[in-house]
Amino acid sequence: WSPDPKNPPLYLDLPFKNGERQPDVLAKWTANAPLTMIDQYIDNLRRYRAIAMDVGDQDGLRFDMMKLHQVLENYGIASSFEVYHGTHTSHVAYRLQDHVIPFFSRNLCFANCQQESRSRPSTPN
């Protein structure tokens, strides 16, 4: 939300620098936060085949993710939500391999997926 091609190595500006707030950057992050924008995108979110979120129990985003899941439920949009033991960056490889990739494998569908699924023999679970 705050790209900066002149600020290596991350090439973005963070909302805090040397422990001090950076109001301009913080304003960009706040304006683009999912909880800030969700109401205006509900119709688009209803089009998704599936929505899944996970967050570490020691992640600073945990409470916002819980609120996001609740907002989706309030709108009647089904979503999967899981809190795992860890921080924002704990178990990344494991979570990708055992949760994220299988989720996409089950739910990612392109324009011709309905044709393909009709032509494929069904397989037992």
C-alpha positions as CSV (number, residue, x, y, z in Angstrom):
1,W,0.0,0.0,0.0
2,S,3.0,2.2,0.1
3,P,5.4,1.2,-2.6
4,D,8.7,3.1,-2.9
5,P,11.1,2.0,-5.6
6,K,13.8,4.2,-4.0
7,N,13.6,2.4,-0.6
8,P,15.5,-1.0,-0.8
9,P,15.5,-3.7,0.2
10,L,11.7,-4.0,0.6
11,Y,10.9,-1.1,-1.8
12,L,8.1,0.1,0.3
13,D,7.5,2.6,3.1
14,L,6.5,1.3,6.5
15,P,4.1,3.2,8.8
16,F,6.7,3.4,11.5
17,K,10.3,4.6,11.2
18,N,12.7,4.5,14.2
19,G,9.7,4.0,16.4
20,E,8.0,7.1,15.1
21,R,4.7,7.1,13.2
22,Q,4.8,8.1,9.6
23,P,1.4,9.8,9.2
24,D,1.3,9.8,5.4
25,V,2.2,6.2,5.1
26,L,-0.1,5.2,8.0
27,A,-3.0,6.9,6.2
28,K,-2.3,4.9,3.0
29,W,-2.3,1.6,5.0
30,T,-5.4,2.6,6.9
31,A,-7.3,3.6,3.7
32,N,-6.5,0.2,2.1
33,A,-7.1,-2.1,5.0
34,P,-9.5,-4.9,4.3
35,L,-11.8,-4.0,7.1
36,T,-12.0,-0.4,5.8
37,M,-12.9,-1.5,2.3
38,I,-14.9,-4.6,2.7
39,D,-18.4,-3.1,2.6
40,Q,-17.8,-1.6,-0.9
41,Y,-16.7,-5.0,-2.3
42,I,-19.3,-7.4,-0.9
43,D,-20.9,-8.0,-4.3
44,N,-17.4,-9.0,-5.7
45,L,-16.7,-11.2,-2.7
46,R,-20.0,-13.1,-3.2
47,R,-18.6,-14.2,-6.6
48,Y,-15.7,-16.2,-5.1
49,R,-16.0,-19.9,-5.0
50,A,-14.3,-20.0,-1.6
51,I,-12.5,-17.7,0.9
52,A,-10.0,-18.9,3.4
53,M,-8.0,-17.0,6.0
54,D,-5.5,-18.2,8.5
55,V,-3.5,-16.3,11.1
56,G,-1.1,-17.0,13.9
57,D,-2.3,-16.8,17.5
58,Q,0.6,-14.5,18.2
59,D,0.1,-12.4,15.0
60,G,-0.8,-8.7,15.4
61,L,-3.4,-9.2,12.6
62,R,-5.3,-11.9,14.5
63,F,-8.1,-9.7,15.8
64,D,-8.6,-7.9,12.5
65,M,-8.8,-11.3,10.7
66,M,-11.4,-12.4,13.3
67,K,-13.4,-9.3,12.6
68,L,-13.1,-9.8,8.8
69,H,-14.3,-13.3,9.2
70,Q,-17.3,-12.1,11.3
71,V,-18.1,-9.4,8.7
72,L,-18.2,-12.0,6.0
73,E,-20.5,-14.2,8.1
74,N,-22.8,-11.2,8.8
75,Y,-23.1,-10.8,5.0
76,G,-23.9,-14.5,4.6
77,I,-20.6,-15.2,2.8
78,A,-19.1,-18.5,3.8
79,S,-15.4,-18.5,4.6
80,S,-12.9,-20.7,6.3
81,F,-11.0,-19.2,9.2
82,E,-8.2,-20.9,11.2
83,V,-5.9,-19.7,13.9
84,Y,-2.7,-21.6,14.1
85,H,0.0,-21.5,16.8
86,G,2.6,-19.0,15.7
87,T,3.4,-15.5,14.5
88,H,2.9,-13.7,11.3
89,T,5.8,-15.5,9.7
90,S,5.7,-18.9,11.5
91,H,5.4,-22.1,9.5
92,V,5.1,-20.3,6.2
93,A,6.4,-23.3,4.1
94,Y,4.2,-25.7,6.0
95,R,1.1,-23.5,5.7
96,L,1.7,-23.1,2.0
97,Q,2.3,-26.7,1.3
98,D,-0.3,-28.3,3.5
99,H,-3.1,-25.6,3.5
100,V,-2.8,-22.9,0.9
101,I,-1.9,-25.0,-2.2
102,P,-4.5,-27.7,-1.4
103,F,-7.1,-25.0,-0.9
104,F,-6.4,-23.5,-4.3
105,S,-6.3,-27.0,-5.8
106,R,-9.8,-27.6,-4.6
107,N,-11.2,-24.2,-5.3
108,L,-9.4,-22.4,-8.1
109,C,-11.4,-22.7,-11.3
110,F,-10.9,-21.1,-14.7
111,A,-13.5,-20.5,-17.4
112,N,-13.4,-24.1,-18.8
113,C,-13.4,-25.9,-15.4
114,Q,-17.1,-26.9,-15.7
115,Q,-16.5,-28.4,-19.1
116,E,-13.4,-30.3,-17.8
117,S,-15.2,-31.6,-14.7
118,R,-18.0,-33.0,-16.9
119,S,-15.6,-34.8,-19.1
120,R,-13.5,-36.3,-16.3
121,P,-14.6,-39.5,-14.7
122,S,-15.5,-39.0,-11.0
123,T,-13.0,-40.2,-8.5
124,P,-13.8,-41.3,-5.0
125,N,-12.8,-38.9,-2.1
